Amino acid sequence: MPYSEAETKAYMNILVRTPRRMKTLASGLTDSKLKARPAKDAWSANEILAHLRCCADVWGKGIARMLDEDHPTWRHASPRGYLKKTNYLEIEFGDSLNAFASQRRALLKQLKDMPPNGWERSATLTGTTHTDQNVFRFVERMAMHEERHMDQFERTIATLPR
């Protein structure tokens, strides 16, 4: 396996932690507070969650295709563009977080149940400069992206009155 067990475990741990961290940090806050922006150009906690859900939708579907099909090809989809097709910004934070956590459990089960060469399963993406992708790179990108947004989420929560 070209990817170390330590690497894959670290990324999986981030994916496990994200919904739990969000729940802990948002505990006791009202939906209106979670939808409030801490500054004019900043995202609210709810907007951060909506963005992460879109990324999980888009990248999770990609992971599923790579695991289910032999080297599929599809057009790159932007999670930001996908957000416009959802109602994630209108859903109450708790309901949205529950949906995100449920989706995450399904993804983690899929990753845990995949064959040993699953990390290497790949796809070709069109409409992007990163054309050759595999499950490991998608999981890595999702985990690192979530870590950055969790830092943003923590800063946002810290601005909200309790």
Number of C-alpha atoms within 10 A of each C-alpha: 9 8 10 9 9 9 12 14 11 14 19 18 13 18 23 17 16 19 22 13 15 18 16 9 15 22 11 9 14 13 15 10 19 22 18 17 18 18 10 8 7 13 18 23 29 27 20 21 25 25 21 22 23 23 22 21 18 17 21 22 13 24 27 14 19 23 24 12 12 11 16 15 17 14 11 17 16 12 18 14 10 14 18 11 9 12 10 19 18 12 14 15 25 16 11 19 20 13 14 21 21 12 15 20 15 13 19 15 10 15 18 12 10 13 12 9 11 18 22 18 20 24 22 17 18 14 10 11 8 10 14 14 18 20 24 20 15 16 22 19 15 20 21 14 13 24 17 10 18 20 11 17 23 15 13 20 21 13 12 16 7 10
